[in-house]
Amino acid sequence: MTAQNRLLIKGGKIVNADRMFVADIYIEDGIIRQVGENLITPGGAKQIDAKGKLIMPGGIDTHTHFEMPFMGTRSIDDFYHGTKAALAGGTTMIIDHCLPQKGQSLLEAYEDWSARASERACCDYSFHVGITWWSDEVKKEIEVLCKEKGINSFKMFMAYKGVFMLDDDEIYQAMCILKEQGALALMHAENGNLINECCKKMLALGITGPEGHELSRPEEVEVAAVNNAICLANQAGCPLYIVRITSKGTADAVATARQRGRT
């Protein structure tokens, strides 16, 4: 092993979740091998004097959308520029959303996202895979993604009717499969049917600007959907992660569910 693969960071204040303390860190081949004072390490390691500085673990951004096609648009950041910016801010891993088009194979979408990320990403990455439609084939592909591709979180939508939105029975069936596979359900929780009607009302009133987004999505629409998602997950016995909480009412609904022991 060459000295280029060895790094010794000396005298910094290490910031962990439980405490802060001054120590040295020895890294070999990108892996932390030792943490402590007066470390005995192989010679020739590159040294960094970190006295008076904080040493923190790299951040993990669990919700990104790089190069994502959506309703005739595409997110502006690709995997190169997005992850380069992430590293500049101390984020060393991202979990992007692989979202198949309705009717598209989940495995096909996963391979497409993986290929683009492997070519361009500057930091570590993983994926949440979207369940944007439901069939026996999707059920089989979820099992393959979990067992062979290392995917353990799947995103579903109660909104975006005709694009990503699933019905309650489909969500429940998907959650049952995720429970069997030991995977986590992620939910974009809004009442898609009601939002669709509210959008029609806004357009009829001539409201076409960004203010129409808020007006077509009152707080109670989100609260109702979150409570519905919690109910479905509880019936399926599936762990649930609500990906967006934009109101006090929604936060209260999640807090109440957690106090009752739901996950």
N, C-alpha and C positions, 0 to 999 in steps of 0.2 A: 504494500500500500504506500502511495506517495504522500509526502507532507501536504500536498495541495488538497487532499481529502480530509485534512484534520484542521479543526478550528477550536481555539480556546478563548472564551470570553471571560475576562477577569474583573471581579470587583463590582459588578452591577447589582442593582436591587431588583430581584426577581419578583414579578407580580403574578401570583397564582390566585385561584378562586378563593382559597381559604386563608392565605396570609401573604405578607411581603417579607423578604429576607435578603440579605446580602450574601452572595456566593459566586463561585466560578461555575462555568458550564463548559464541558468538553463535548465537542460534536465530531463524529466520524462518519464519513459517507452520508452526510445529511441527517444522521440520527443522533439524538442526544444520548450519550453513553454514560456521562457522570455529571452530577450536580453536587457541589459541596465546597468546602474551604481546603486550601493547600492540596489540590488534587495532584496525584502522580499520573502523568500522561506521557505518551511517547514523544520523543524529541522531534523538533522540526515543524511543529504545528504553528499555523498562523495565529497570532495573538491580537486580540482587540481589547484595549483598556476601556472598560465601561464604568469606571468609578464616577459616581454622581449621576448616573443615567438609569432609567427604568428599562427592564427587559421583560417584555410581555409576549405571551403566545400570539401567533398570528390569528387574525379574525377569520370567521367563517360566515360568509353571506349565504343564507339558506334560501334566498328568493331572488333569482335573477332571470332576465329574459333577453338573451343575446341572439341576434339574427332571427328573431321570431316573426313569422308571417302571421298577420292578424287582420281579418276583414279588409283586405286590399292594401294593407300597409305592412311595413317591416320595421322592427325596432332598430334604431340607428346604430347602436353599439354592436360590433361583431365580437367574436371571442378574443381576438387579439387586443383591440383597443379597450374593451371592457375589463379584461383581466389585467392588462398593463396598468390601468387606472386603479384597479383594486389593490395591486401590490404597492403602488405609490402611497396608498392610504393605510397600509398595514393589514389588508385582507389577503390571506394566503390560500384561501380555498373558496370556491363558489359551488352552489348547487343550482344548476339551471333547470328550466322547465322544458322537457321534451313533450310537445303537444301535437299529437297526430291530428290530421284533418279528419272530419267525420267520415267513417268508412275506411280509413287508412289502417294498415297493419301497425300495431304498436311496435312490433319488432323492427319493421322497416323504418319507422320514424326514429327509433332508438339508434339504429345503425347510422342513419343520416346525421343526427345530432352528434353522435360520437365521432364520426369522421371529421366534421367541421371543427369540433373542439380539439381533437388530437392534432390537427394541422396548425391551429392558431393560438390555443390557450397558453398563457404565460405562467399560470399557477395551477395548483391542484383543482380538480373539478369532479363533480358527480352529477346525477340527474334525479329529479322527480319525473315520472312518466305520467302523462295525462290519460285518463280514461274518458274519451270524448264521445264514445258510442258503446253499445253493449251487444254482445252476441256470444255464442258458445266459443267462437274462435278467439275473441278477446279474453275470455276466461282462461283458455289454454295458454295464451301468450303471457298473461300475468304470471302464471306458474313458471314459465320459461324465464321470464325476466328476473323473477325472484331467485330461482335455483341456479341459473347459469350466468346471469349478467350482474348479479349483486345489487339489483334495485330493490329497495325496501320501503319506498314511499310513492304514493300514487295520487295525482291531483284530479279532482272532479269539480264540476261546475253546476250550480243551480241557476245560473244566469247565462246570457248569450244564446237565446233561443234560436234554434236552427243552425248554430255553429258548434258550440261545445256542450250545451245544456243536456243533462240527463233527467229523466223522470224519477220519482221517488222509488218506484219498484226496481228500477235499474240501479240506483244508488245502493239500495239495500242489498241486492244480489251481489254487487261488486264488493261491498263491505264484508259480506260473509266470506267471500273468497280471500280478501285481504286478511281477515282474521285467521283463516286456515293457514295462510302463508307467513303469518307473523309480521305483516307489513302494516304501515301507517297510512291512514286515509287523510289526505289534505282536502279541504273544502273551501271553494269560493262560494260563500253563502249569501245569496240574494234571491228574492222571489222573481224569477225570470219572467213568468207569465204576467205578473202585475207590472213589472218594469216595462215590458213591451207595450202594455196598454197606456201607461203613463207617458211613454215616449210618443205615442200617437197623439196624445192630448197636447203635449208640448209643441209638436209640429203643427197641429191644427191652430194653435195660438200664435204661430209664427216665431216661436222661440227656437232658434237653431244654433245659438252660440254655446260656449262652454257652461254657462249658467244652467242650461237645460239638463245637464248631467246631474247636478245636485237636485234640481227640482223634480226630476223623474225618479229619484231614489230616496224617498223620505226614510227617516230612521226606523220606523216601525216595519218597513219592508225588510230591512236587514235583520232586525231582531227576530221577526217571525221565522225567517229562513235559518238563522243560527239555532233557534230552539228546535226547528224541524230536523236539522242536521244532527243535533245532539240526540234527539229521540231515535233517529234511524241508527246511529252508531251504537247507542245503548242497546237497542233491540238485536243488533247483529253481534254485539260484544266486541266491537272493533275500536281500537284507539283512534282518536280524532284530533286533527290540528286545524283550527280555523285560521286561514292564511291572512285574512284582513279583518281588523276590528276598527271601525271608523266612528263609533258612537258610544256614549256612556251606557245606553240601554243594552247594546251588544256585549260590552264588557261585563255588565251586571249579569247577563244571562250565562256567560261563560263561567264567571265566578261562582254563581249559584250551582251550576252543574258540578263544578270541581268540589265544592263543599259537600255535595251529596255523594261524592265518591266516584263520579263518572270520569272517564278518561278521554 
